[in-house]
């Protein structure tokens, strides 16, 4: 995995921690607690020793069956709404393992859809999130393995997964598999050197023929990256330095054929106080994309800013600089004002494609104890695929803003999110993709009614602007859902859910309204 749509991805690992070749080893200054930021994402830290009782394995198989009914099973495909019963069968497998040499987390849940009254919509969607960290030689050689699969909406302005039944024409199946071996060597208190490589394969394919005028983002990306770095140690006191070389080659179709990204950079950090570290970097980049109108960026890079540590559970990195051919600011913040409250904020700008954006997000993610993807650095929840912004296969300049607030009580949990993306094609526009701007806000609430019953409410409102000039199309999207889950026994859970989604256009384009009712049973073994 080689691409970065974020200009700067913060690196903050524990003292004496190591990370993969995408994020150089950064030993934090023990007397200051400071750190530094680098331009690439962190990898997984070395596996911790297993519990005293020996290796820990946890295998959790389960199966769920849902009977759904919707009054609009073919939005955007059929002029008149068509109702249908839909049967969804989802076998799941969760694996968590920790030994002296390896740590493995895996969650696999394919969805099997059967439409009772509509032909041509039956399908299987693959969902996988797996990563492992293997210690080949203690403290010297490591191997990171990752697998990912997910289904997302092709069209922008679609509600979250589970809120409506996506048609085959509006579904994109993504796969990613990667292997990253790397070696490290510590030169006492002077510093640590690291050399590594990564090979990955990513594909995105529509499950059905795309809608007229929308096009298909079907794309393949094979990537190989070599990296080398040296990070100074505690012998330099308050100063932390990092020299990094990256060379990445891509083989794929369209704009990714013959693409490459080579960078050389020097990053420095100076711990002013225990909670404030000044940051600066300088380097050079060579970025190439193919296609009928190739994009080339040969430019110097630089940045300056600071990292703030307001409390032990918070970290705020603010930078301003030049990279990916543009000068802009960036923000990556995780702030805990109280023990029960957490705030996350991000702003970034860079050049990427949809498939590279997915790779970048995966490389900086890990699974939490519940199997959900979170940022490996900050712990912020991650949405690796986002139906609201859809999918594309053009080279774009992406501006991304996000703000998330999470609040956890004894029996309640809240999460509010505001997200905005501006995607501007660079060079040739392919498969109908054009300039888009999307903004949405969402609020989720879970409440524990009793030891056996839990309720949840979700609401989202978004505005999507597609295209530019006289041809611009504005769309308002409203999604609301309510669910109730009841534990029938230690291994059997029942659920009921109602969802409503509305898409309304400001132009003379027909919108849609979708009601979805779902009854489900889940059996774990």
ZAVO-558063 format. One line per 5 residues: number of its first residue (from 1); for each residue x negated, y, z negated of C-alpha. Coordinates in nm, 3 decimals. Each point is the difference from the previous one (the first is absolute). Layout:
NUM> X,Y,Z  ...
// end
This chain:
1> 0.000,0.000,0.000  -0.167,0.308,0.119  0.222,0.302,0.031  0.081,0.277,-0.238  0.283,0.242,0.051
6> -0.072,0.163,-0.336  -0.289,0.242,0.020  -0.128,-0.084,-0.344  0.095,-0.308,-0.203  -0.103,0.036,-0.364
11> -0.221,-0.254,-0.166  0.023,-0.040,-0.377  -0.113,-0.333,-0.138  -0.086,-0.104,-0.352  -0.352,0.036,-0.134
16> -0.240,-0.242,0.167  0.285,-0.115,0.229  -0.057,-0.111,0.358  0.226,0.023,0.300  -0.005,-0.126,0.356
21> -0.177,0.153,0.299  0.294,0.230,0.068  -0.073,0.180,-0.328  -0.356,0.014,-0.119  -0.100,-0.106,-0.347
26> 0.033,0.303,-0.224  -0.128,-0.035,-0.354  0.164,0.272,-0.200  -0.217,0.206,-0.229  0.059,-0.154,-0.344
31> -0.072,0.319,-0.191  0.244,0.206,0.206  0.267,-0.235,0.130  -0.036,0.177,0.335  0.013,-0.150,0.345
36> -0.015,0.095,0.364  0.213,-0.029,0.310  -0.100,-0.164,0.325  0.161,-0.001,0.343  0.102,-0.364,-0.004
41> 0.229,-0.209,-0.208  -0.102,-0.225,-0.290  -0.006,-0.376,0.014  0.077,-0.246,-0.276  -0.213,-0.009,-0.312
46> -0.181,-0.325,-0.086  0.220,-0.261,-0.156  0.015,0.014,-0.377  -0.088,-0.312,-0.202  0.297,-0.233,-0.052
51> 0.165,-0.037,-0.343  -0.177,-0.206,-0.262  0.232,-0.294,0.076  -0.145,-0.039,0.349  0.136,0.074,0.349
56> 0.350,0.152,0.016  0.240,-0.109,0.276  0.360,0.110,0.034  0.219,-0.127,0.286  0.355,0.136,0.024
61> 0.222,-0.148,0.275  0.359,0.117,0.043  0.279,0.025,0.256  0.279,0.250,0.040  0.316,-0.005,0.210
66> 0.198,0.312,0.083  0.337,0.029,0.169  0.031,0.345,0.152  0.280,0.183,0.180  -0.041,0.317,0.202
71> 0.245,0.205,0.204  -0.274,0.110,0.244  -0.241,-0.280,0.085  -0.131,0.157,0.323  -0.065,0.372,-0.066
76> -0.157,0.162,0.305  0.059,-0.312,0.211  0.378,-0.018,0.023  0.218,0.306,0.071  0.279,-0.132,-0.223
81> -0.080,-0.125,-0.353  0.002,-0.379,-0.029  0.055,-0.168,-0.334  -0.171,-0.325,-0.093  -0.082,-0.233,-0.285
86> -0.375,-0.055,-0.035  -0.166,-0.285,-0.187  -0.351,0.073,-0.128  -0.219,-0.280,-0.141  -0.330,0.098,-0.163
91> -0.239,-0.263,-0.137  -0.275,0.163,-0.206  -0.337,-0.108,-0.133  -0.209,0.193,-0.249  -0.355,-0.107,-0.088
96> -0.233,0.158,-0.252  -0.335,-0.157,-0.078  -0.305,0.111,-0.195  -0.319,-0.201,-0.039  -0.362,0.078,-0.077
101> -0.068,0.063,0.370  0.333,0.107,0.153  0.315,0.202,-0.051  0.298,-0.068,0.227  0.342,0.168,0.028
106> 0.257,-0.110,0.257  0.367,0.077,0.065  0.173,-0.162,0.300  0.371,0.044,0.079  0.126,-0.066,0.355
111> 0.358,0.113,0.077  0.228,-0.220,0.215  0.299,0.196,0.145  0.309,-0.163,0.150  0.286,0.212,0.144
116> 0.338,-0.175,-0.013  0.172,0.184,0.288  -0.278,0.164,0.205  -0.233,-0.184,0.234  -0.364,0.085,0.058
121> -0.068,0.152,-0.343  -0.116,-0.309,-0.195  -0.365,0.034,-0.096  -0.276,-0.072,-0.251  -0.196,0.286,-0.155
126> -0.336,-0.073,-0.162  -0.096,0.176,-0.324  -0.340,-0.065,-0.157  -0.232,0.189,-0.232  -0.311,-0.187,-0.107
131> -0.350,0.093,-0.106  -0.291,-0.180,-0.160  -0.339,0.097,-0.133  -0.267,-0.270,-0.004  -0.338,0.025,-0.173
136> -0.246,-0.188,0.221  -0.308,0.092,-0.206  0.058,0.161,-0.342  -0.069,0.376,0.011  -0.140,-0.030,0.354
141> 0.231,-0.138,0.271  0.379,0.023,0.033  0.279,-0.078,0.246  0.339,0.174,0.027  0.279,-0.173,0.194
146> 0.339,0.155,0.079  0.319,-0.098,0.177  0.308,0.212,0.063  0.327,-0.029,0.189  0.309,0.222,-0.008
151> 0.299,0.109,0.205  0.081,0.369,0.040  0.232,0.217,0.207  -0.111,0.112,0.345  0.219,0.310,0.008
156> -0.067,0.292,-0.231  0.278,0.103,-0.241  0.094,-0.352,-0.109  0.093,-0.073,-0.362  -0.217,-0.212,-0.234
161> -0.025,-0.376,0.046  0.303,-0.171,-0.153  0.232,0.300,0.037  0.120,-0.106,0.346  -0.037,-0.287,0.245
166> -0.259,0.097,0.261  0.058,-0.133,0.349  -0.267,-0.195,0.188  -0.037,0.302,0.231  -0.089,0.217,-0.301
171> -0.250,-0.230,-0.170  -0.379,-0.015,0.024  -0.194,-0.295,-0.144  -0.348,0.090,-0.127  -0.285,-0.239,-0.085
176> -0.344,0.068,-0.142  -0.277,-0.240,-0.097  -0.351,0.105,-0.103  -0.323,-0.130,-0.151  -0.259,0.225,-0.162
181> -0.331,-0.147,-0.121  -0.250,0.232,-0.168  -0.311,-0.011,-0.216  -0.122,0.241,-0.265  -0.329,0.044,-0.181
186> -0.067,0.216,-0.302  -0.338,0.169,-0.033  0.011,0.047,-0.375  0.118,0.345,-0.103  -0.110,0.148,0.333
191> 0.303,-0.109,0.200  0.179,-0.271,0.195  -0.017,-0.096,0.368  0.282,-0.170,0.183  0.027,-0.156,0.348
196> 0.315,-0.153,0.142  0.218,-0.074,0.299  0.367,-0.045,0.067  0.195,-0.181,0.271  0.376,0.039,0.034
201> 0.289,-0.071,0.236  0.323,0.202,-0.003  0.307,-0.029,0.223  0.334,0.179,0.023  0.279,-0.146,0.216
206> 0.370,0.078,0.040  0.228,-0.296,-0.079  0.233,0.088,0.287  0.015,0.214,0.313  -0.038,0.364,-0.100
211> 0.287,0.246,0.041  0.001,0.214,0.318  -0.216,0.310,-0.038  -0.164,-0.124,-0.320  -0.268,-0.232,0.130
216> -0.195,-0.270,-0.179  -0.301,0.053,-0.227  -0.131,-0.350,0.075  -0.369,0.031,-0.067  -0.302,-0.215,-0.084
221> -0.310,0.110,-0.183  -0.314,-0.201,-0.060  -0.251,0.189,-0.210  -0.355,-0.054,-0.119  -0.187,0.233,-0.234
226> -0.352,0.009,-0.139  -0.090,0.212,-0.302  -0.298,0.087,-0.215  -0.026,0.230,-0.300  -0.212,0.099,-0.295
231> 0.143,0.155,-0.318  -0.217,0.153,-0.270  0.008,-0.128,-0.359  -0.012,0.142,-0.352  -0.367,0.095,0.035
236> 0.116,0.318,0.175  0.207,0.115,-0.296  0.290,0.222,0.094  -0.067,-0.028,0.375  0.152,-0.281,0.205
241> -0.106,-0.037,0.364  0.118,-0.231,0.276  -0.133,-0.059,0.352  0.230,-0.195,0.229  -0.011,-0.132,0.358
246> 0.304,-0.150,0.175  0.031,-0.140,0.353  0.338,-0.131,0.117  0.102,-0.154,0.331  0.356,-0.074,0.113
251> 0.140,-0.226,0.271  0.367,0.027,0.083  0.249,0.124,0.253  0.092,0.352,0.104  -0.175,0.278,-0.190
256> -0.186,-0.257,-0.213  -0.190,-0.158,0.289  -0.365,0.087,-0.054  0.073,0.222,-0.299  -0.270,0.055,-0.261
261> -0.077,0.209,-0.307  -0.355,0.062,-0.125  -0.081,0.217,-0.299  -0.303,0.098,-0.207  0.047,0.196,-0.320
266> -0.159,0.116,-0.321  0.223,0.061,-0.303  -0.107,0.161,-0.324  0.168,0.050,-0.335  -0.108,0.204,-0.300
271> 0.167,-0.050,-0.339  0.055,0.351,-0.134  0.185,-0.127,-0.307  0.149,-0.328,-0.116  0.316,0.078,0.199
276> -0.122,0.209,0.297  -0.225,-0.123,0.281  -0.098,0.219,0.295  -0.001,-0.183,0.337  -0.159,0.071,0.338
281> -0.081,-0.195,0.317  -0.160,0.044,0.342  -0.024,-0.233,0.298  0.075,-0.075,0.363  0.274,-0.196,0.180
286> 0.056,-0.150,0.345  0.362,-0.100,0.069  0.117,-0.149,0.331  0.346,-0.113,0.117  0.078,-0.148,0.343
291> 0.305,0.019,0.223  0.071,0.214,0.307  -0.096,0.316,-0.187  -0.287,-0.104,-0.232  -0.064,0.188,-0.323
296> -0.354,0.067,-0.118  -0.107,0.184,-0.314  -0.372,0.064,-0.057  -0.030,0.233,-0.292  -0.167,0.082,-0.328
301> 0.195,-0.071,-0.317  -0.008,0.173,-0.337  0.206,0.038,-0.316  -0.004,0.171,-0.337  0.224,-0.032,-0.301
306> 0.037,-0.145,-0.346  0.123,-0.299,-0.195  0.192,0.067,-0.323  0.065,-0.248,-0.280  0.265,0.168,-0.222
311> 0.041,-0.315,-0.213  -0.110,-0.367,0.012  0.301,-0.096,0.215  -0.026,0.284,0.252  -0.222,0.100,0.292
316> 0.043,0.290,0.242  -0.221,0.044,0.307  0.024,0.319,0.208  -0.216,0.051,0.310  -0.028,0.238,0.293
321> -0.206,-0.084,0.304  -0.034,-0.102,0.364  0.053,-0.353,0.132  0.181,-0.171,0.290  -0.055,0.322,0.194
326> 0.213,0.216,-0.230  -0.056,0.214,-0.308  0.252,-0.045,-0.280  0.051,-0.066,-0.369  0.073,-0.336,-0.162
331> 0.148,-0.102,-0.334  0.013,-0.332,-0.180  0.142,0.029,-0.351  0.117,-0.239,-0.269  0.113,0.176,-0.318
336> 0.154,-0.146,-0.315  0.152,0.282,-0.213  0.135,-0.260,-0.247  -0.039,-0.373,-0.060  0.332,-0.068,0.175
341> -0.033,0.247,0.288  -0.222,-0.008,0.308  -0.031,0.248,0.289  -0.168,-0.071,0.336  -0.069,0.256,0.271
346> -0.179,-0.026,0.335  -0.073,0.213,0.300  -0.217,-0.106,0.293  -0.060,0.067,0.367  -0.179,-0.208,0.260
351> 0.003,-0.181,0.336  0.143,-0.352,0.022  0.243,-0.238,0.167  0.286,-0.187,-0.165  -0.187,-0.329,-0.010
356> -0.313,0.169,-0.141  0.211,0.177,-0.261  0.124,-0.340,-0.116  -0.357,-0.133,-0.017  -0.113,0.297,-0.205
361> 0.284,-0.038,-0.250  -0.068,-0.373,-0.038  -0.370,0.048,-0.062  0.070,0.235,-0.291  0.273,-0.215,-0.158
366> 0.023,-0.274,-0.258  0.290,-0.188,-0.160  0.135,0.089,-0.344  0.112,-0.275,-0.245  0.344,-0.008,0.170
371> -0.148,-0.044,0.348  0.065,0.356,0.115  -0.270,0.188,0.197  -0.164,0.289,-0.186  -0.296,0.227,0.067
376> -0.316,-0.176,-0.120  -0.142,0.329,-0.130  0.291,0.187,-0.157  0.262,-0.271,-0.052  0.254,0.202,0.199
381> 0.276,-0.209,0.162  -0.055,-0.052,0.373  0.251,-0.038,0.283  -0.209,-0.185,0.256  0.276,0.022,0.261
386> 0.256,0.280,0.003  0.327,-0.029,0.192  0.068,0.372,-0.018  -0.305,0.090,0.212  0.032,-0.295,0.240
391> -0.288,-0.143,0.206  -0.212,0.132,0.287  -0.303,-0.093,0.211  -0.132,0.344,0.098  -0.308,0.179,-0.131
396> 0.141,0.258,-0.240  -0.115,0.272,-0.231  0.175,-0.086,-0.323  0.078,0.239,-0.283  0.136,-0.179,-0.302
401> 0.141,0.138,-0.326  0.140,-0.202,-0.288  0.105,0.057,-0.360  0.119,-0.279,-0.232  0.117,0.019,-0.362
406> 0.051,-0.318,-0.205  0.161,-0.010,-0.344  0.019,-0.318,-0.209  0.221,-0.040,-0.309  0.087,-0.305,-0.207
411> 0.303,-0.096,0.212  -0.020,0.245,0.289  -0.244,0.081,0.276  0.017,0.290,0.245  -0.196,0.080,0.313
416> 0.039,0.313,0.214  -0.190,0.046,0.327  -0.034,0.274,0.260  -0.185,-0.091,0.319  -0.074,0.197,0.317
421> -0.191,-0.096,0.315  -0.079,0.200,0.310  -0.118,-0.210,0.295  -0.141,0.182,0.301  -0.114,-0.207,0.301
426> -0.351,0.070,0.128  -0.064,-0.059,0.368  0.245,-0.215,0.194  0.337,-0.088,-0.156  0.079,-0.368,0.038
431> 0.327,-0.196,-0.013  0.213,0.309,-0.053  -0.175,0.105,-0.320  0.011,0.375,-0.062  -0.056,0.252,-0.274
436> 0.195,-0.089,-0.315  0.047,0.159,-0.341  0.169,-0.191,-0.277  0.083,0.095,-0.360  0.194,-0.198,-0.257
441> 0.069,-0.005,-0.371  0.108,-0.307,-0.196  0.103,-0.086,-0.355  0.009,-0.351,-0.150  0.134,-0.098,-0.342
446> -0.004,-0.340,-0.170  0.184,-0.063,-0.325  -0.001,-0.309,-0.222  0.363,-0.048,-0.104  -0.080,-0.307,-0.210
451> -0.256,-0.278,-0.023  0.166,-0.171,0.297  0.134,0.288,0.209  -0.174,0.282,0.185  0.139,0.275,0.221
456> -0.172,0.222,0.257  0.094,0.309,0.200  -0.182,0.147,0.299  0.053,0.310,0.209  -0.195,0.156,0.286
461> 0.051,0.301,0.224  -0.225,0.077,0.292  -0.037,0.226,0.303  -0.183,-0.116,0.311  -0.095,0.226,0.293
466> -0.081,-0.193,0.318  -0.171,0.169,0.294  -0.056,0.371,0.052  0.149,0.295,0.188  0.343,-0.028,0.167
471> -0.019,-0.381,-0.013  -0.040,-0.009,-0.378  0.243,-0.228,-0.180  0.078,0.052,-0.370  0.139,-0.281,-0.212
476> 0.130,-0.009,-0.358  -0.016,-0.333,-0.181  0.183,-0.087,-0.323  -0.044,-0.331,-0.180  0.161,-0.107,-0.327
481> 0.013,-0.339,-0.170  0.108,-0.158,-0.327  -0.093,-0.347,-0.122  0.071,-0.223,-0.298  -0.217,-0.299,-0.095
486> 0.106,-0.264,-0.252  -0.216,-0.277,-0.145  0.209,-0.316,-0.002  -0.278,-0.218,-0.143  -0.377,-0.002,-0.034
491> -0.033,-0.099,0.366  0.317,0.133,0.164  0.089,0.364,0.071  0.304,0.148,0.174  0.030,0.340,0.163
496> 0.249,0.228,0.172  -0.087,0.312,0.201  0.177,0.268,0.200  -0.184,0.237,0.235  0.108,0.287,0.223
501> -0.210,0.163,0.272  0.094,0.294,0.221  -0.190,0.142,0.299  0.128,0.333,0.135  -0.154,0.194,0.291
506> 0.018,0.373,0.064  0.003,-0.056,0.379  0.265,-0.173,0.210  -0.117,-0.345,-0.107  0.228,-0.247,-0.172
511> -0.094,-0.070,-0.360  0.080,-0.307,-0.203  0.130,-0.106,-0.340  -0.082,-0.339,-0.151  0.161,-0.173,-0.298
516> -0.175,-0.311,-0.132  0.119,-0.234,-0.277  -0.221,-0.281,-0.125  0.050,-0.289,-0.244  -0.306,-0.206,-0.091
521> -0.141,-0.283,-0.208  -0.368,-0.054,-0.080  -0.137,-0.329,-0.134  -0.354,-0.020,-0.137  -0.186,-0.322,-0.067
// end
